[in-house]
Amino acid sequence: MYERKIPEMLDCGLAVAIKVVGGKWKAWIIDCIKRDIRRPSAIHREMHEVDSRIINLHLKELEEYRIIEKKVYAEVPARVEYWFTEVGKSILPVINILEEWGNEHKEYIYRNNAE
């Protein structure tokens, strides 16, 4: 993982939450796994607009934060799936609230962003 030259200030809960789910694609990846889209290839198909390298990077970060865990099944060909850890499950209500807010205000945001 990238090492910052300036230390991060992670003594604020909001900063920690944004570090874990912030960015453009992590919440979408979490939502995919929440909807039982667990295999990397299926996540890539769902998020076809996003470069697979970026998806893999975010999956790795979420794994390093222990939000998700990768399970590799002893099959030929190998099968990989992502599952939530207990801490990962605890973030799902936050994702749900963000989705509800987005659905409730998407027309307003679109209307004001289109000008």
Order of alpha helices (4+ residues) and beta strands (2+ residues): alpha-alpha-alpha-alpha-beta-beta-alpha-alpha
